[in-house]
Amino acid sequence: MPELAYLNGVIRPINETYVPIEDRGYQFGDAVYEFVASYNGKFFCMKEHLDRLEKSMEGLSFPKVDRNFIQNAIAELFEKAGMARAGLYIQISRGVAPRDHAWAKDIKLQIIMTIKKVDELDSKIRKQGIDIITVQDERWSNCDIKTVQILFNAMAKQKAKDQGAFDAIFISKDGIVREGTSSNFFIVKDGVIITHPLTKNILPGITRMVVMDLARNLGIKAEEKFLSKTDLFSAEEAFLTGTITEILGIKTIDGVPIGKGKPGEITQKLYRALREKAE
Ligand code: PDD
């Protein structure tokens, strides 16, 4: 099962694929991306990921790309890799050009993809829940656009790891809980799941949306509300959602146990429902 890369129509092993040094994604972070996972040979929520990719491209004033073209390229790579449980990364950069902040009108988009097997998270971690830390959100003000400019996210994740935690969540300067480094964040309060409203300060997560739908189908109320740091510590449960994270229960935040200090019932119920839907 080879790990493959796609570069403007050419598919090769990942370690034999190179992007030109003057790609604007590399030089300026001038690129958008998506990460999609497959279960049992079928991509989960591909349409929603492609919708968001188009929105991100619009957000950076990229020219439109034909959806069929991208879908066919994805299908070709997926078929060649032959992985039932795959993680597909797609990145579209504005293109390759001599380094200059402004770009020429005729610059051509550069499309890359990689495909790798998804390693399931250790079931012990899922059962016990994770420790997370809070960090001040110092990212730019367009976090709803999924650009490759995620240095601050990477630094926050590393900070969490250095402190023996699994991940970090961003808190705005005025104390609002935003999202995780590569996930959205929810609490459970009085049996209701609550998450940050869709604004420019968070990514509109596909898993976030699926989880809210699943909750409603299960008779669990779902709300979008700004949460403060104090709301965190009075929560009955808390969890992260994302394509790789799926639904991951939180044990402690900044060393303080949340609820019973392990993934709660609603978190587990939603996780089972998500897996059922995806598989
Ligand atoms: N990240 N918030 C941020 C900042 C993210 O980077 C992600 C996903 C999410 C969750 O979105 P979704 O449910 O659509 O995966 C929220 C991907 C997985 C990544 O960076 O690889």
Boltz pocket constraint, residues with backbone or C-beta under 6 A from the ligand:
constraints:
  - pocket:
      binder: B
      contacts: [[A, 35], [A, 143], [A, 153], [A, 179], [A, 180], [A, 181], [A, 182], [A, 183], [A, 184], [A, 202], [A, 203], [A, 204], [A, 205], [A, 206], [A, 207], [A, 208], [A, 241], [A, 242], [A, 243], [A, 244]]
      max_distance: 6.0
